[in-house]
Amino acid sequence: MLQSDAYLRYVVYLKLILVAMMWGGTFIATRMASQVFGTFTGASLRYFVALLFMVPLAFYKDRFFYKVNRKQFFQLMLLGSTGIFAYSYFFFNGLKVVQASHGALIVALNPVFVLLISSFFDNEKISKIPILGVLLSLTGSAIVISRGDLFSLFTVFTWGDAFMLGTPLSWSLYTYFAKDVLKTTTPLQTSTLATIFGFFMVLMLAPFESYPTVVGSDIWVAIFYLGICGSVLGLVWYYEAVKKIGPVKTSAFNNLIPIFAMLLSVLVLGETLHTYTFYGAGFVIGGVFLINRF
């Protein structure tokens, strides 16, 4: 039985590593798509593709997956508004302006926000070493945002940085509030219904944006990548992990996302990594390690 439990944990960990790899790729795909599509148009297309796969799969697993009680309905609406609508708004707008590698290091604050939000809502005291981890991670993000010059932090702070900071905040709320609804629903059911709610939210605002006359094949590949890898596989596996090992431990694997995003930004987009990028990454990832290790 112990071996079985250990095996299941390793499977969860492997899936989370793959999720981190796929979500690292979403920075590159979103950076590409955001240069062509408006924020809500791009998000609508992403989640439309995702739902083409998620809904049939959810029906296959449970013909009545859409039947939820009143409490679950509002919980799922909250997840859709934070993890789909708000996240897409901040993510697309941020990557219109900043490089994928830069944005990924700011989003790496997600485990820090999950810890702080969990501590706030659950009235739990944070011990000294995780507090040190929080400070290290915040310092690393400040290095990245200030482009290596901490003394000019507030003078070089851009709207792109602000949007990217909103991304881990909205995702942390999405991660934390999933904990309760997952007690009575499956990860696939939760992911699908939350995505449906969020999809209709972004879809309502998409008509107010202009639509490009010509869209290259590489942009469509990016959209389908966001829909299938970034949404279907990523969301379902992520919520499986939240249900099995909890939100804080699950979010720890998000510190792998900037590593994959930086590598892919160089290989795919040809971005240049500056010296401060490595310093900032070291502080952020080291801080997240302390948070989850102790």
C-alpha positions in Angstrom: 0.0 0.0 0.0 2.9 2.3 0.9 4.6 1.5 -2.4 1.3 2.2 -4.2 0.9 5.6 -2.5 4.6 6.5 -3.3 4.1 5.4 -6.9 1.0 7.6 -7.2 2.9 10.6 -5.8 5.7 10.1 -8.3 3.1 10.0 -11.1 1.7 13.3 -9.8 5.2 14.8 -9.6 6.0 13.7 -13.2 2.8 15.2 -14.5 3.6 18.5 -12.7 7.0 18.6 -14.3 5.3 18.1 -17.7 2.8 20.8 -16.8 5.6 23.2 -15.9 7.3 22.5 -19.3 4.0 23.0 -21.2 3.2 26.2 -19.3 6.7 27.4 -19.9 5.8 27.1 -23.6 2.6 29.2 -23.1 4.8 32.3 -22.5 6.3 31.9 -25.9 2.9 31.0 -27.6 1.1 33.9 -25.8 3.9 36.3 -26.7 3.4 35.4 -30.4 -0.4 35.5 -30.3 -0.6 38.7 -28.3 1.2 40.6 -31.1 -1.6 39.7 -33.5 -4.8 39.2 -31.5 -6.5 41.4 -28.9 -6.4 40.2 -25.3 -10.0 38.8 -25.2 -10.0 37.6 -28.8 -6.8 35.6 -28.2 -8.2 34.2 -24.9 -11.5 33.3 -26.5 -9.7 31.4 -29.3 -7.5 29.6 -26.7 -10.3 28.4 -24.6 -12.6 27.6 -27.5 -9.9 25.1 -28.7 -9.6 23.8 -25.2 -13.3 23.2 -24.8 -13.4 21.3 -28.1 -11.5 18.6 -26.3 -12.5 19.1 -22.6 -16.3 18.9 -23.0 -16.4 15.6 -25.0 -13.8 14.2 -22.5 -15.9 15.3 -19.6 -19.0 13.8 -21.1 -17.2 10.5 -21.7 -16.1 10.4 -18.0 -19.5 11.5 -16.6 -22.6 12.1 -18.7 -23.9 14.5 -16.0 -20.7 16.3 -15.2 -22.5 19.7 -15.7 -24.9 19.0 -12.8 -23.7 21.0 -9.8 -25.4 22.4 -6.8 -25.8 26.1 -6.0 -22.6 26.3 -3.9 -20.5 24.5 -6.5 -22.0 26.8 -9.2 -20.7 29.9 -7.5 -17.4 28.3 -6.6 -16.8 27.4 -10.2 -17.8 30.9 -11.3 -15.1 32.2 -8.9 -12.5 29.9 -10.5 -13.6 31.0 -14.0 -13.3 34.6 -13.1 -9.9 34.3 -11.4 -8.0 31.5 -13.3 -9.5 32.1 -16.8 -10.8 35.6 -17.1 -8.5 37.6 -14.9 -5.4 35.4 -15.6 -6.0 35.8 -19.4 -6.4 39.6 -19.1 -3.1 40.0 -17.2 -1.2 37.4 -19.1 -2.0 38.6 -22.6 -1.6 42.3 -21.8 1.7 41.7 -20.0 3.2 39.7 -22.8 2.2 42.3 -25.4 4.9 44.5 -23.8 7.5 42.5 -21.9 9.7 39.6 -23.1 8.6 36.0 -22.4 11.7 35.3 -20.2 11.1 38.5 -18.2 7.4 37.8 -17.6 8.1 34.2 -16.6 10.3 35.3 -13.7 7.6 37.6 -12.4 5.0 34.9 -12.7 7.3 32.6 -10.7 6.0 34.5 -7.6 2.9 32.3 -7.8 4.0 29.9 -4.9 4.8 33.0 -2.7 1.3 34.3 -3.3 -0.3 30.9 -2.7 1.5 30.7 0.7 0.5 34.3 1.7 -3.1 33.8 0.6 -3.4 30.4 2.3 -1.9 31.9 5.5 -4.4 34.8 5.3 -7.6 32.8 4.7 -6.6 29.8 6.9 -5.2 32.0 9.7 -1.9 30.0 9.7 1.3 31.5 11.0 4.2 31.4 8.6 7.5 30.2 10.2 10.8 32.0 9.9 12.4 30.1 7.0 9.4 30.4 4.6 9.4 34.1 5.5 13.0 34.2 4.3 11.9 32.4 1.2 9.2 35.0 0.6 11.8 37.8 1.0 14.3 36.1 -1.4 11.6 35.6 -4.0 10.4 39.1 -3.8 14.0 40.4 -4.1 14.5 38.2 -7.2 11.4 39.6 -8.8 12.5 43.2 -7.9 15.8 42.5 -9.6 14.0 41.4 -12.7 11.5 44.2 -12.7 14.2 46.8 -12.1 16.3 45.3 -14.9 19.2 44.7 -12.5 19.1 48.2 -10.8 17.2 48.0 -7.6 17.6 51.7 -6.9 15.6 52.5 -10.0 12.9 50.0 -9.3 10.0 52.5 -9.2 11.3 54.6 -12.2 11.6 51.6 -14.6 8.4 49.9 -13.5 6.1 49.5 -16.5 2.5 48.6 -17.2 3.8 45.3 -18.6 5.4 44.6 -15.2 2.1 45.5 -13.5 0.1 43.2 -15.7 2.6 40.3 -15.1 2.3 40.8 -11.3 -1.5 40.4 -11.7 -0.9 37.1 -13.4 0.4 35.1 -10.3 -2.1 36.9 -8.0 -5.1 35.7 -10.1 -3.6 32.3 -10.5 -2.9 32.0 -6.8 -6.5 32.7 -6.0 -7.6 30.2 -8.6 -5.3 27.6 -7.0 -6.4 28.3 -3.4 -10.2 28.4 -4.0 -10.0 25.2 -6.0 -9.2 23.3 -2.8 -12.8 23.4 -1.5 -14.6 22.7 -4.8 -12.3 19.7 -5.5 -13.6 18.0 -2.4 -16.9 17.4 -4.2 -15.9 17.4 -7.8 -13.3 15.7 -10.1 -10.4 17.7 -11.5 -11.7 17.2 -15.0 -15.2 18.4 -14.1 -13.8 21.4 -12.2 -11.4 22.4 -15.0 -14.0 22.0 -17.7 -16.8 24.0 -15.9 -14.4 26.7 -14.7 -13.1 27.0 -18.3 -16.7 27.3 -19.6 -17.5 30.1 -17.2 -14.2 31.9 -18.0 -14.6 31.4 -21.7 -18.0 33.2 -21.8 -16.6 36.0 -19.8 -13.8 36.7 -22.2 -16.1 36.0 -25.2 -18.4 38.8 -24.2 -15.6 41.4 -24.5 -13.9 40.0 -27.6 -16.3 41.7 -30.1 -15.1 45.1 -28.9 -11.6 44.3 -30.2 -10.4 44.5 -33.8 -9.7 41.2 -35.6 -6.6 40.9 -37.9 -7.2 40.4 -41.6 -4.3 38.0 -42.0 -3.2 35.4 -39.4 -0.1 33.4 -40.1 0.1 29.6 -39.6 2.6 30.0 -36.8 0.1 32.0 -34.8 -2.6 29.4 -35.2 -0.1 26.8 -34.0 0.4 29.0 -31.0 -3.3 29.2 -30.3 -3.8 25.4 -30.6 -0.8 24.9 -28.3 -2.4 27.2 -25.7 -5.7 25.4 -26.0 -4.5 21.8 -25.9 -1.2 21.8 -23.9 -1.7 25.0 -21.9 -5.3 24.4 -21.0 -6.6 20.8 -21.5 -3.6 18.8 -20.2 -2.2 21.6 -18.0 -5.4 22.4 -16.1 -6.6 18.9 -15.6 -3.2 17.6 -14.4 -2.7 20.7 -12.2 -6.0 20.2 -10.4 -5.3 16.4 -10.0 -2.2 17.5 -8.1 -4.1 20.1 -6.0 -6.6 17.4 -5.0 -3.9 14.8 -4.1 -1.0 16.9 -2.6 -2.6 20.3 -1.8 -2.3 23.8 -3.3 1.0 24.8 -1.7 3.0 21.7 -2.7 1.5 21.8 -6.2 2.4 25.4 -6.7 6.0 24.6 -5.8 6.5 23.0 -9.2 5.6 26.4 -10.8 9.2 27.5 -10.1 10.2 25.2 -13.0 8.1 27.3 -15.4 10.6 30.2 -15.7 13.4 27.8 -16.4 11.6 26.2 -19.3 10.2 29.6 -20.5 13.7 31.2 -20.5 15.2 28.3 -22.5 12.3 28.3 -25.0 12.4 32.1 -25.3 16.0 31.9 -26.5 15.4 28.9 -28.8 12.1 29.9 -30.3 12.0 33.7 -30.1 15.7 34.5 -30.1 15.4 36.6 -26.9 18.6 37.6 -25.1 19.1 36.8 -21.4 20.8 39.4 -19.4 23.1 38.9 -16.4 20.4 40.2 -14.0 18.0 37.6 -15.3 20.1 34.8 -13.9 20.6 36.6 -10.5 16.8 37.2 -10.3 16.0 33.6 -11.3 18.4 32.4 -8.6 16.7 34.4 -5.9 13.2 33.6 -7.0 13.7 29.8 -7.3 15.8 29.7 -4.1 13.1 31.5 -2.2 10.4 29.2 -3.5 12.5 26.2 -2.5 12.8 27.4 1.1 9.0 28.0 1.2 8.2 24.5 0.2 11.1 22.6 1.8 10.5 23.9 5.3 
